[in-house]
Amino acid sequence: VRKDADSSERVLMDMRWGLVPSWFKKDDPSKMQFNTSNCRSDTMLKKSSYKGALLKGKRCVVLADGFYEWQQCSGGKQPYFIYFPQSKDAMAEGKEGDEEWRGWRLLTMAGIFDCWEPPSGGEMLYTYTIITVDASKDVSFIHHRQVRAGKGAAGRMPAILDGDEAIRKWLDFAEVPTQEAVKLIQPTENIVFHPVSTFVNSVRNNAPECLAPIELGAKKEVKATPSSKVMLGWLKNSQEGSPQKKENDLPRWTSQFIHSPSPKKSSADILQQWLGKEGEPAAKKHKA
């Protein structure tokens, strides 16, 4: 284990969505018989799939433009897009030489990752799961009809880390022990949402229409929030540009949460230095 590792250093890397525990013995991760895409906060310290990684400090933050929930209505299921409130200048371009990001504020969701090595040898596979909590008051509105009809329990939502301090504590595995870090896992009310077209119901569709606010019927009308109006304006402006600009500037997503391809080796090497050979949290580097 490297004693001089700095646990406050951050590494951005690709991981596969769906945690594969380091103790998994089969030669093919797809042979896992249970889904590990999401991890309930109330059982994450009890289930063997997550407990070991969590106690070893393998905490990560998953980035996404937002996520979707569906409300059961008489005419079917109505999708909603849920995201952080956006500032008025969220879509404004920064001045030349200005390194501060002024674009879309991404959701920062708490996750757990693990590193699995094939029994027969080969490149290590980094995977993650997104921690979920009971839906906040506002998001529960989307699940309300379903709960009253007795068709399911109260909804869930990703555990969102709101602000730099929460993110710092969740990621700094050496300075912030597990029992302290899990206190950060709480529902947040600092989110907004708007109804979107059922166009999003097909995973094959990946276009501005998936995010654009729509107006529901008079009895179910949801007023557009300032941030949703900003989004719609941004989408329209992007469509007026060149096809290349339109493709690069729009938020990207492929399903309910964003997930990534297999990890890059360079980032994995850096991460492995943090964790040490046994995967234990390394000591925080003391600065002079």
C-alpha positions, 0 to 999 in steps of 0.5 A, a space after each residue: 500500500 502506498 503510504 504517500 497517496 493523497 486521497 483528496 486527489 480526484 480521477 475521472 475514469 470510465 467504469 461499467 455500470 453494474 457492480 461486479 464484486 471483487 470476490 466474484 469467482 466466475 470467469 464472466 461477469 455477465 453470469 451474475 444472477 442478480 442486478 447491481 445497477 442500483 444499491 439501496 442505502 438502507 442495505 448497502 452495509 449489509 449486502 456482501 455485494 456492496 459492504 466490502 467495497 464500501 468499507 474499503 473506501 471505494 466511493 465514487 461520484 456518478 455524473 449525469 445530466 439528469 434522470 427519468 421517472 414515469 408516472 402511472 396515468 389513466 392513459 399510460 405512463 408519463 415520463 418526467 426529466 429530473 435534474 438540478 436547477 440551472 442558473 440563468 447563465 447556465 448556457 452562456 459561453 465563457 469568455 476566452 481564457 475563462 476556465 470556469 465551467 458555465 454550462 449545464 450543472 450535472 447531477 452528482 450521484 453517490 456511488 460505490 465501485 469495485 475492481 474485479 480481476 478475471 480468475 484466469 487473468 487479464 485486465 482488471 474491470 472497474 464497475 459501479 453501482 448508484 446508491 438510491 434513497 426514498 424519493 424526496 417530497 417533490 419526486 414522490 408526486 410522480 409516484 403518487 398515483 401508483 402508490 395510492 393504487 396499491 401497485 407499489 411502494 414509495 418511489 426511489 431516487 438516486 442519492 444526490 450529493 449537492 455541493 462541493 463539500 458533500 462531494 469532497 467528503 464522499 470521495 475522501 475515503 482516508 479522511 472521512 470514514 465510512 460511518 461518517 460518509 454514509 450520513 451524506 446519503 439523504 434525499 434532496 429537495 434541491 431538484 426540479 423536473 418537467 414532463 417530457 414526450 413519451 418519445 423517451 420511452 424507447 432506448 433507441 431515441 437519443 435526441 433533443 425531444 427527449 429532454 424538451 418540456 411539454 404541456 400536459 392536458 388542462 387538468 394535469 398541467 405542470 407549469 414550466 420552471 425557469 430552469 426548464 425554460 432555459 433548457 428549452 431555449 438552449 435546445 432550440 439554439 442548438 438546433 439552429 447551429 450546425 449538425 456537428 455543434 448540435 451533436 456535441 453541445 447537447 446533454 448525452 444519455 442512453 438510459 435512465 442513468 448515464 453509464 460508460 464503457 470499459 475503463 481506461 487503463 491509465 486511469 485504472 493504474 492511478 486508482 489502483 495506486 490509491 487503493 494499494 494491492 489489497 484495496 485498502 484505503 491509503 493514508 492521506 498524504 501530509 502536506 508541508 
